[in-house]
Amino acid sequence: MNKTVGNRIKKLRTKRKITLKDLSLLSDLSVGFLSQLERGMTSIAIDDLEKLSQIFDVDISFFFTHAANEKSYVMKSYERRVSPIARGNSIQYYLSKVIEDKQLLPRLIELLPGQKNAALEKEHEHEGEEFIYVLEGILTLVVDGVKTDLYPEYTAHYLTSSPHNWINNTNKTVKFITVNTPNFLIDADGELFYKNPNKEIKE
């Protein structure tokens, strides 16, 4: 367990481009202790781990949940988290326990009747690819100005550099799975966009 916690601390630290010396100054923990912690050679007190979670801007459960469970790549249905970026027109669930260090972003989306994606009034574009699998309802997909109705079990796969949007033109909620790459919730510094309200999320 110590090694897993240490690995996650090191991964966060290197992604944020924080040196051991800088982390030592921020946390009041010695460089030697932090080095041993990252190598799984020592354990850390809960109050010190809480301090590190605040520095990295993650919940302390980020360290415990995945360290205690070797199968952290498996998510049970009751473990789904609601995405904090969801607007009033949709409910979005993460389909992965850990999204902070992944290139793929899988989500289950419930798009309410008569709504467009993310309250956008026109098609948008960004780097990457998107895959869609419709579970329930009829989803209208717009790519390069062309509208296509996707029925249950229909799929779509396209480059998101093309202007695109999702629309629910029906009176029933549409449920579908979407997978994006790269993970647009992670910025160039490895930080979650929704942790910083001043950063724009291009979905």
Buried (B, 14 or more C-beta within 10 A) or exposed (E): EBEBBBBBBBBBBEBBEBEBEBBBEBBEBEBEBBBBBBEBEBEBEEEBBEBBBEBBEBEBEBBBBBBEEEEBEEBEEEEBEEBEBBBEBBBBBBBBBBBBEBEBBBBBBBBBEEBBBBEBEEBBBBEBBBBBBBBEBBBBBBBEEEEEEBEBEBEBEBEBEBEBBBBBBBEEBBBBBBBBBBBBBBBEEBBBBEEEEEEEEEB
